[in-house]
Amino acid sequence: MTVRVVLADDQPLVRAALEMVISETPDVEVVGEAATGAEAVRLAEELDPDVVVMDIRMPGMDGIEATRLVTAGSGDARVVVLTTFDDDDYVYAALRAGASGFLVKDMALDDILAAIRVVAAGDALIAPSVTRRLIAEFAGRREPAPVPAARQLGGITDREREILTLVGRGLSNTEIAAELVISVATVKTYVTRLLSKLDARDRVQLVILAYETGLVTLPR
């Protein structure tokens, strides 16, 4: 199936570069382009794309509010935010708004294509190394105090809580399997159960939940 994408970025050159490489890819197509957050929300509603590639800094409505509105809308579009990362303090807020991951503007175009496919398939684009760096930089900044774990995590088992803690620390399924001396397939099963029990959209939301409930804390 072809992945239908809306590109939202106020820089025409960025959109043009992405559109050019996507146009040469048979399984991904650009169905719309937006230069503002408001346009991105409108196109997501009108075109019902699979993925919206969303810049954060745009005139008028920024990418965070646009992400919140897109993911809360009636369609099934998933959002990956586009950022310079090193100087962007809003990535964590965008993830909390419902984004399924993020792309860095200096990534290779082929890697961006691969990321779009990953998100369209229902997974989250949040590599373990990126998770660690992201959380260390942005988690907890100007955010409310963690919700007591018992209130949100009462329905999970001790083993599931252990898995969630390791996911929150940024470990991959393979690393979790090695840590707990279980198979990768077993880890995948636990992660799937956590997604269902906690009504989490993807792995990104599990990471955020692990921090918000205090299972994982920021390094001092």
Backbone as a ProteinNet text record, in pm:
[ID]
protein_1_A
[PRIMARY]
MTVRVVLADDQPLVRAALEMVISETPDVEVVGEAATGAEAVRLAEELDPDVVVMDIRMPGMDGIEATRLVTAGSGDARVVVLTTFDDDDYVYAALRAGASGFLVKDMALDDILAAIRVVAAGDALIAPSVTRRLIAEFAGRREPAPVPAARQLGGITDREREILTLVGRGLSNTEIAAELVISVATVKTYVTRLLSKLDARDRVQLVILAYETGLVTLPR
[TERTIARY]
83.4	0	87.2	37.3	111.6	86.3	193.8	183.9	157.4	48.1	8.6	57	129.9	200.1	161.2	143.5	133.6	261.6	325.9	447.2	410.5	445.2	414.8	544.8	588.1	712.1	704.3	745.7	736.9	852.9	948.6	1060.6	1034.4	1010.3	981	1091.3	1216.5	1326.6	1323.3	1285.4	1274.1	1164.3	1048.3	938	976.5	1045.5	1083.6	1179.2	1275.5	1371.9	1302.6	1211.8	1139.1	1047.5	978.2	886.6	962	1081.7	1159.7	1199.4	1247.5	1291.3	1171.2	1061.2	942.5	881.5	888.3	830.1	899	1020.3	1093.7	1074.9	988.5	965.3	825.5	814.4	683.3	581.7	626.9	532.1	500.6	551.3	521.7	488.8	383.2	348.8	307.3	340.5	299	161.7	64	-71.1	-106	-18.6	-45.1	74.3	84.2	191.4	132.5	188.4	140.3	258.5	238.3	342.3	314.3	198.6	162.6	96.9	89.5	22.4	-124.5	-188.8	-331.7	-358	-271.9	-287.9	-268.7	-174.3	-149.4	-272.2	-335.7	-456.2	-567.2	-583.3	-689	-666.6	-541.9	-512.7	-526.7	-488.9	-504	-650.5	-736.9	-880.3	-937.2	-893.4	-949.7	-896.8	-767.9	-703.4	-685.8	-700	-684.1	-556.6	-439.2	-313.4	-277.5	-180.8	-130.8	-33.8	46.5	150.2	154	167.5	197	337.5	426.2	560.5	551.7	567.4	530.8	651.6	679.5	779.5	723.1	810.2	762.9	746.2	845.7	843.2	784	659.5	590.8	512.5	485.5	411.3	267.9	214.7	79	76	-8.5	-15.4	112.7	179	302.7	273.9	379.7	363.9	311.9	332.6	284.4	132.4	75.1	-70.7	-131.1	-65.3	-114.8	-112.6	-7.2	1.9	-110.8	-137.7	-245.4	-379.9	-404.1	-531.9	-542	-431.5	-432.8	-458.2	-386.3	-399.7	-532.1	-595.8	-726.7	-840.8	-807.8	-910	-975.2	-1060.3	-1138.8	-1061.7	-949.9	-873.4	-774.8	-700.6	-603.3	-459.3	-440.8	-305.4	-216.7	-94.5	6.9	106.2	166.5	252.7	395.4	488.8	629.4	672.4	732.8	773.1	910.6	930.7	1055.8	1124.3	1249.1	1313.8	1463.2	1521.9	1668.7	1726	1640.8	1667.9	1764.6	1887.3	1986.6	1942.7	1863.3	1822.9	1671.2	1603.2	1457.4	1402.6	1354	1306.5	1162.5	1104.4	963.1	935.7	1041.4	1020.9	939	974.2	901.6	754.4	729.5	591.3	515.9	584	520	487	575.4	547.7	429.3	423.3	309.8	180.1	193.3	74.1	23.3	99	50.5	136.8	251.2	339.2	392.7	415	465.6	617.4	682.7	827.7	873.8	999.1	1047.5	1161.5	1179.6	1288.6	1379.4	1505.6	1601.7	1631.1	1633.7	1642.2	1770.1	1875.4	1998.5	2010.5	1901.7	1902	1912.6	1969.8	1971.4	1828	1799.7	1664.1	1613.7	1701.4	1660.8	1616.4	1683.2	1645.5	1509.9	1483.6	1352.9	1243.1	1269.2	1172.3	1145.2	1251.7	1236.6	1155.1	1178.5	1105.1	957	924.3	784.3	715.8	784.2	727.1	704.4	800.2	789.7	665.9	647.7	534.3	402.8	401.4	279.5	237.9	335.4	306.9	254.8	248.9	192	294.1	422.1	525.7	562.4	656.8	702.8	847.9	879.1	1015.5	1089.5	1146.7	1218.8	1326.9	1437.8	1549.6	1600	1653.8	1697.6	1792.8	1891	1986.3	1918.2	1822.1	1747.2	1658.5	1597.7	1514.1	1591.7	1709.8	1789.6	1822.2	1863.4	1900.7	1779	1671.5	1549.6	1499	1487	1433.2	1525.4	1654.9	1749.3	1738.8	1710.4	1705.3	1571.3	1461.3	1333.1	1231.1	1242.7	1140.2	1138.3	1019.9	1006.5	1022.6	1064.4	1079.8	943.7	921.3	797.8	674	690.9	578.1	525.3	401.8	348.2	420.2	404.6	468.5	414.8	497.8	454.4	326.4	241.4	120.7	160.2	106.5	141.7	122.2	223.9	222.4	100	60.2	-50	-178.6	-193.9	-318.5	-329.3	-217.6	-221.1	-179.4	-104.7	-45.1	-101.2	-216.3	-270.3	-305.6	-328.3	-373.4	-264.4	-137.4	-29.7	41	103.8	173.3	311.8	375.3	509.8	607.4	594.7	683.8	658.7	531.3	499.8	552.9	547.2	602.1	753.5	817.4	961.4	995.4	915.1	935.3	914.6	809.5	780.9	895.4	952.5	1066.2	1183.4	1211	1322.6	1293.2	1167.1	1129.1	1151.5	1113.3	1130.7	1275.7	1362.5	1505.5	1567.7	1487.2	1534.9	1593.9	1572.9	1627.5	1543	1608.8	1539	1486.8	1403.1	1352.9	1466.8	1567.5	1682.8	1757.6	1775.4	1846.1	1764.8	1632.4	1546.8	1553.9	1552	1560.6	1690.7	1800.6	1929.7	1930.4	1871.3	1868	1790.4	1678.5	1589.6	1607.3	1697	1725.3	1596	1527.6	1409.9	1424.2	1334.8	1345.8	1292.4	1339.2	1289.7	1140.2	1096.4	954.1	870.2	922.5	851	842.9	950.8	950.4	845.3	840	741.7	600.1	576.2	444.3	409.9	506.2	483	455.6	532.9	513.8	375.3	332.8	199.2	91.7	109.4	13.4	10	127.6	134.3	62.1	83	15.2	-136.6	-185	-328.5	-380.6	-313.8	-361.2	-356.5	-254.7	-236.6	-296	-360.9	-423.6	-323.8	-203.6	-96.6	-93.3	-72.6	-74.2	46.4	162.2	284.5	391.8	513.1	622.3	660.2	645.3	673.3	589.4	461.7	374	407.9	458.6	503.6	622.8	714.9	830.2	783.8	694.5	644.5	572.8	491.5	417.7	511.4	620.2	717.9	776.8	795.3	847	738.9	621.2	515.8	466.4	479.7	438.1	553.3	672.3	784.9	859.3	822.7	897.3	1042.5	1061.1	1194.6	1209.4	1322.2	1345.4	1464.9	1470.6	1581.6	1710.2	1821.8	1950.9	1981.2	2040	2075.5	2218.5
-119.6	0	125.1	231.3	356.5	438.4	488.5	574.2	716.4	775	909.3	1009.9	1111.1	1201.9	1346.9	1420.9	1566.7	1624.2	1716	1781.9	1918.9	1946.4	2075.2	2139.5	2242.3	2313.5	2450.9	2554.2	2687.7	2720.4	2627.9	2648.8	2573.8	2645.6	2580.3	2486.2	2518.5	2432.5	2297.5	2297.6	2171.1	2085.3	2147.4	2072.9	2022.5	2106	2066.4	1948.7	1949.4	1839.6	1709.2	1715.9	1595.3	1547.2	1639.7	1601.8	1537.5	1587	1534.6	1389.6	1360.7	1223.9	1130.6	1181.2	1098.2	1066.4	1161.6	1140	1027.3	994.7	886.9	753.2	751.2	631.6	577.8	455.2	405.3	385.1	363.7	329.8	446.7	566.3	684.9	799.3	876	990	1109.3	1228.7	1351.6	1390.7	1401.8	1436.9	1581.1	1647.5	1785.8	1849.6	1982.5	2058.5	2176.7	2204.4	2315	2397.7	2529	2619.4	2669.3	2634.7	2675.4	2559	2569.8	2466.9	2456.5	2572	2571.4	2500.4	2523	2455	2304.3	2265	2122.3	2054.9	2121.9	2066.3	2052.9	2156.1	2153.6	2041.4	2027.2	1922.8	1783.2	1768.6	1638.2	1598.1	1696.4	1669.1	1640.6	1717	1703.5	1581.1	1551.1	1448.9	1314.9	1315	1192.3	1116.7	1180	1111.7	1007.4	924.6	827.7	894.5	987.2	1052.6	1201.3	1282.7	1424.5	1448.8	1496.5	1535	1681.4	1708.9	1838.7	1913.1	2029.2	2118	2174.5	2213.6	2269.9	2420.6	2486.1	2632.1	2679.8	2719.5	2773.3	2896.4	2988.5	3110.2	3078.2	3161.2	3137.4	3017.1	2921.3	2798.7	2717.6	2685.8	2608.6	2460.6	2383.2	2240.9	2162	2211.6	2141.3	2143.9	2262.9	2274.1	2202.5	2213.6	2144.8	1993.5	1943	1799.3	1755.9	1835.7	1803.4	1794.8	1886.9	1889.5	1776.4	1746.8	1638.8	1504.9	1477.9	1347.1	1332.5	1445.9	1440.9	1443.8	1458.5	1469.7	1338.1	1343.1	1225.3	1127.2	1170.4	1082.7	995.1	916.8	824.7	870.5	995.4	1043.3	1036.5	990.3	990.2	1100.9	1156.6	1273.1	1242	1281.2	1285.9	1431.2	1480.3	1619.8	1634.5	1747.4	1777.2	1888.8	1866.7	1960.7	1969	2079.3	2089.3	2021	1983.3	1905	1969.7	2000.6	2050.2	2179	2261.9	2387.2	2400.1	2288	2293	2237.5	2325.8	2285.6	2233.6	2216.4	2182.8	2038.8	1961.1	1825.4	1742.5	1748	1668	1707.9	1837.8	1884.4	1830.4	1821.2	1768.2	1620.2	1546.3	1405.1	1390.1	1474.8	1470.2	1508.9	1586.5	1627	1515.7	1405.9	1291.9	1250	1315.1	1275.8	1134.7	1065.4	928.4	921.4	1035	1037.6	1167.5	1172.6	1294.8	1266.6	1357.8	1352.9	1472.6	1454.9	1563.6	1613.7	1746.4	1803.8	1768	1729.9	1693.6	1543.4	1469.4	1326.8	1307.5	1194.6	1158.9	1139.8	1179.8	1169.7	1025.7	931.1	790.8	749	803	771.7	832.5	950.3	1012.4	928.6	879	791.2	666.7	607.2	487.4	519.5	636.6	677.2	693.8	751.1	768.8	632.5	537.1	402.1	338.6	356.8	299.3	353.7	484.3	546.2	506.8	501.5	462.5	320	235.9	96.5	80.6	190.7	186.2	181.6	189.8	188.5	332.7	347.7	480.9	498.2	615.4	644	701.5	615.4	663	560.6	573.7	481.3	491.2	382	384.5	498.9	523.2	630.4	766.2	781.3	905.9	921.6	812.5	817.1	871.6	819.1	860.2	1008	1052.8	1192.8	1283.4	1243.7	1323	1340.9	1230.9	1238.5	1319.2	1297.3	1370.6	1520.4	1560.5	1701.8	1766.4	1695	1762.8	1714.8	1592.6	1541.8	1624.7	1659.2	1730	1879.9	1933.8	2078.6	2145.7	2226.9	2303.3	2213	2089.1	1996.2	1974.7	1930.4	1904.7	1788.4	1780.7	1672.6	1538.5	1432.5	1300.2	1255.1	1190.5	1131	1006.3	986.2	866.3	740.4	652.8	534.5	447.4	436	345.7	386.2	516.4	564.1	525.1	525.1	495.9	353.1	289.5	160.4	45.4	65.8	-37.6	-166.9	-162.6	-282.8	-367.3	-332.4	-409.7	-495.8	-603	-695.8	-641.8	-706.9	-666	-677.8	-783.6	-800.9	-692.9	-660.2	-554.5	-420.5	-397.2	-273.8	-268.2	-383.5	-391.5	-362.1	-419.4	-393.8	-246.3	-187.6	-46.7	42.1	8.2	84.7	81.5	-35.8	-48.5	22.2	17.3	93.8	241.9	287.1	427.3	469.5	376.4	406.6	408.2	373.6	380.6	252.5	139.7	13.8	-40	-99.4	-165.9	-300.5	-364.2	-497	-596	-587.4	-678	-655.1	-528.2	-496.5	-538.3	-521.9	-565.4	-716.5	-787.8	-934.4	-978.9	-912.1	-947.6	-914	-801.6	-757.4	-855	-904.8	-990.4	-1139	-1169.8	-1309.1	-1377.8	-1311.4	-1367.9	-1345.6	-1402.5	-1388.6	-1253.3	-1211.3	-1086.8	-1097.9	-1215.4	-1235.7	-1214.7	-1260	-1241.4	-1093.5	-1021.9	-877.2	-809.7	-845.6	-786.3	-811.2	-931	-963.8	-874.3	-855.1	-767.9	-624	-575.4	-437.8	-421.6	-521.2	-516.9	-512.3	-591.2	-589.6	-453.6	-393.4	-262.3	-157	-162.1	-67.6	-78.6	-201.8	-224.2	-182.5	-228.2	-201.6	-52.8	15.8	156.3	250.4	190.5	269.2	366.9	316.1	397.5	378.4	487	481.9	406.9	425.6	362.7	367.3	327.6	319	455.2	559.7	694	724	693.2	722.3	637	516.4	435.1	501	555.2	624.8	742.9	822.5	939.4	897.2	792.7	744.6	696.4	631.2	583.7	699.1	813.2	931.4	1001	1013.5	1086.7	1015.8	884	808.4	787.1	835.2	825	693.8	602.7	476.9	503.5	604.5	644.7	792.7	831.7	971	1025.1	1154.9	1218.1	1204.5	1187.2	1183.2	1318.2	1314.9	1438.9	1479.5
0	0	0	-61.2	-67.1	59	119.3	237.4	190.2	235.7	194.7	298.9	253.7	345.3	318.9	426.8	419.8	479	407.2	454.2	509.4	635.1	697.1	743.7	672.3	706	641	714	656.5	563.2	549	457.8	327.1	219.4	91.2	44.9	74.4	30.6	100.8	227.5	300.9	240.4	214.6	153.7	15.1	-61.9	-197.5	-196.3	-104.2	-95.9	-59.7	37.7	77.1	-34.3	-96.4	-204.6	-320.2	-348.5	-460	-435.5	-315.5	-288.6	-275.1	-219.8	-205.6	-341.6	-435.1	-568.1	-643.5	-603	-667.6	-596.7	-496.4	-416.1	-444.4	-492.2	-535.6	-424.1	-300.5	-194.2	-101.1	-133	-52.4	-147.1	-115.3	-199.2	-114.3	-162.1	-96.4	-151.4	-61.4	-104.6	-70.7	7	41.6	108.9	97.4	161.1	235.1	353.3	435.4	483.4	491.1	539.2	680.1	734.3	870.5	942.3	1075.6	1152.5	1120	1100.1	1067.7	935.4	837.4	708.6	724.9	809.1	832	891.1	987.8	1050.2	946.6	864.3	762.7	662	615.4	517.3	577.6	702.4	768.2	775.1	797.6	805.1	666.2	566.6	432.3	358	374.1	292.2	363.1	496.9	576.3	538.9	552	518.5	624.4	591.5	689.4	786.9	734.5	816.1	783.8	888.3	870.8	923.7	836.7	879	919.5	1049.1	1106.3	1162.6	1103.6	1162.3	1292.8	1383.9	1510	1499.9	1446.8	1442.6	1310.2	1316.6	1199.3	1241.3	1149.5	1185.7	1225.2	1316.5	1363	1456.4	1426.6	1506.4	1489.1	1600.2	1588.6	1572.2	1551.6	1526.4	1644.7	1765.5	1884.6	1889.5	1877	1878.9	1758.2	1642.7	1523.9	1543.8	1606.8	1635.5	1727	1828.9	1923.4	1851.1	1761.2	1690	1587.8	1519.5	1419.8	1487.3	1595.6	1660.6	1734	1767.2	1832.7	1732.2	1604.2	1501.6	1466.5	1368.5	1331	1242.9	1185	1097.3	1172.5	1096.9	1156.4	1134.6	1096.2	1066.3	1189.8	1167.6	1271.7	1239.5	1342.3	1324.3	1366.4	1280.5	1322.3	1314.2	1420.1	1421.3	1357.7	1294.8	1225.6	1302.4	1343.7	1432.8	1407.5	1453.6	1453.6	1576.5	1670.6	1790.9	1887.8	1844.1	1938.2	2007.6	1939.1	1999.5	2009.7	2004.8	2005.7	2135.9	2222.3	2354.2	2353.1	2235.4	2228.5	2184.3	2166.2	2116	2213.6	2341.3	2440.1	2444.2	2436.4	2436.2	2315.2	2201.3	2081	2098.6	2161.9	2187.2	2282.7	2383.1	2475	2403.8	2297.3	2221.3	2130.9	2122.1	2044.7	1927.7	1908.1	1798	1820.2	1711.5	1720	1705.9	1708.5	1700.2	1638.4	1603.1	1543.1	1447.2	1352.8	1257	1280.7	1256.3	1268.2	1127.9	1110.4	976.8	901.9	973.5	902.9	877.9	899.5	867.5	716.9	677.2	535.8	487.8	366.2	313.6	312.6	285.4	287.3	427.5	529.9	667.1	701.4	648	669.6	604.1	484.3	417.9	502.2	552.2	635.1	759.7	816.4	936.1	906.7	794.2	755.9	744.4	685.6	672.3	809.1	899.7	1034.1	1104.9	1100	1167.7	1101.6	969.5	898.3	932.6	962.9	996.9	1139.4	1212.7	1346.8	1457.3	1423.7	1525.7	1559.1	1651.1	1688.4	1649.7	1600.3	1560.8	1680.6	1760.2	1877.2	1910.4	1844.3	1863.4	2006.8	2062.8	2202.4	2235.4	2151.8	2180.8	2178.7	2088	2079.3	2201.8	2246.8	2366.3	2484.3	2506.8	2622.5	2615.5	2498.2	2483.3	2495.2	2432.5	2435.2	2577.2	2649.5	2784.3	2875.1	2863.1	2946.1	2923.5	2799.1	2765.2	2800.7	2773.5	2774.7	2877.5	2924.6	3015.5	3144.2	3188.3	3313.3	3302.9	3190.3	3178.8	3178.1	3278.2	3290.3	3283.8	3325.8	3323.7	3465.2	3481.9	3615.4	3682.3	3813.9	3889.7	3842.8	3855.2	3809.4	3877.6	3801.5	3857	3935	4056	4131.5	4048.9	4051.7	3965.8	3991.2	4116.9	4149.9	4080.1	4055.1	3995.6	3849	3776.2	3633.3	3600.5	3688.3	3654.8	3736.7	3799	3886.3	3816	3684.9	3615.5	3555.5	3577.6	3516.3	3620.4	3573.4	3662	3698.2	3794.9	3835	3718.1	3639.6	3524.7	3419.4	3396.2	3301	3349	3478.2	3534.4	3511.8	3526.5	3503.6	3357.6	3267.3	3123.9	3093.3	3149.7	3125.6	3174.1	3285.6	3337.6	3241	3185.2	3091.6	2959.7	2914.6	2795.6	2821.2	2939.4	2975	2982.4	3014.8	3018.7	2879.5	2778.2	2640.8	2587.1	2656.2	2607.6	2493.1	2395.6	2285.9	2334.1	2252.2	2288.4	2308.3	2223	2234.4	2364.9	2401.6	2526.1	2648.1	2640.6	2751.4	2767.7	2654.6	2659.1	2726.6	2693.3	2754.5	2903.1	2938.2	3078	3165.8	3112.6	3191.6	3162.3	3068.8	3028.6	2980.9	2888.7	2824.4	2674	2596.1	2450.8	2403.9	2287	2228	2199.5	2154.7	2127.6	2253.1	2367.6	2493.9	2529.6	2506.3	2532.3	2445.9	2318.1	2227.8	2277.7	2330.1	2383	2501.1	2590.8	2706.2	2663.1	2566.3	2519.4	2458.2	2381.5	2321.9	2429.4	2534.7	2646.2	2714.4	2732.8	2796.8	2713.2	2582.7	2494.9	2510.5	2519.1	2531.4	2669.1	2774.5	2910.3	2945.5	2895.4	2931.3	2827.7	2727.4	2620.6	2560.4	2535	2478.2	2327.5	2255.3	2109.7	2054.9	2120.6	2071.7	2179.6	2143.9	2239.5	2296.9	2216.7	2265.9	2389.1	2382.3	2495	2616.9	2594.6	2707.5	2777.2	2698.7	2756.1	2840.3	2784.6	2856.7	2984.6	2975.9	3092.6	3202	3161.3	3259.9	3339.2	3273.8	3343	3424.2	3367.2	3435.2	3560.4	3564.4	3681.9	3779.6	3745.5	3837.8	3834.6	3740.8	3731.8	3692.4	3608.4	3566	3597.8	3650	3685.1	3609.1	3598.5	3528.6	3607.6	3538.3	3607.7	3670.7	3789.1	3858	3824.4
[MASK]
++++++++++++++++++++++++++++++++++++++++++++++++++++++++++++++++++++++++++++++++++++++++++++++++++++++++++++++++++++++++++++++++++++++++++++++++++++++++++++++++++++++++++++++++++++++++++++++++++++++++++++++++++++++++++++

